[in-house]
């Protein structure tokens, strides 16, 4: 009985984590004032505000943000096509805000 309850619990946990609509699933959210990275269920969101960014370097599955108070390296895991979409969206928003973007 205990195994069955554990199995049901882990099944619903997997659905929650894997669903793109879930607030716990990995995602990148780009808004007019910030970029928010959610990398996993047990990891805190990484938030970078556009006003703090002076430059961006786009690497394979990571970003290096040059900030007013230093540097922040953000890694993420996704497919190659999704990575390209994320990079294009960040590049477009950064260029519209006058932020220098290298790499890609």
N, C-alpha and C positions, 0 to 999 in steps of 0.2 A: 504494500500500500504506500509506504514511504517513497519507494522508488518511482511509483506512478505519479505521485504528487510532485516529486522533484522533476520528473520528465516534463510534466505539463508546465511547471514554472519556467524551466529553461526553454521550452518551445516558445512561450509568449515573450520571454526576454529576447530571444533571437529575432522574433518578428518585430519587436520594438526597435531594436538596434539596427536591423537591416532596412527598415522602411525609410524611404526618402522623406516622408512626411513627418517622421518622428523628430522631436526636438533633441533626441539623443544621438541621432545618426550623424556621421561625418558630413560636413558641408562647408561651403565658403559662401558667405553672404556679403555682397558689395553694395553699400548704400552711398548716399551723397556725402555723409560725414565720417564713415569708417569702413574698414574691412574686418570681417569677423570670421575666424577659422575655428571650426569644431572638428577635432581630429578623432575623437572616440568617446565611448560611453563614460569612461572613468577619468577623462582629461578635461581640464578647464578650457573654456573658450579663450582663444588668443585674439585680442582686439587691438587694431592699429588705427588710430585716427588720422584722417587725411591731413589735418592741419599740422601734425607732428612730422610728416614725411617730407624729406628733402630730396630723396632719390630712391629708385627701386632697381634691383638687379634680379632678373628672372633667370633661374637655373632649372635644371631638370628636377621637377617635383619639390622645389623649394624656392623661397623668395628671400632676398636680403633687403631689408628696409633700412635706409639711412634716415635716422631720426634726428631731431634737434638735440636730443640727449644721448646719442650713441647709435648703435646698430642693433637690429633684431633679425634673427634668422628664423624663418618659419618653414617647417617641412610638412608635407602632406602626402597622402597616398591616394591615388586615383588612376583611372585609365589614361592612356596617352591622349585620346580625343578630348576627354573632359579637362585634362590639364591644359590643352591648347585653348579651349573655350575660356577657362579661368584666366589664363594669361592675357588673352585678347580683351576680356572685359576689364581687367585691371589696367592694361595699357591704355585703353580708350579713356577710362575715367581719369587716370593720372595725366595724360596729355591734355585733357580738357581743363585740368586744374593747374597746368604748367609745371608738372613734376617730371624730372628727367627719368627715363626708363632705359636700362641697358639689358642686353641679352634677349632671350626669347626662344 
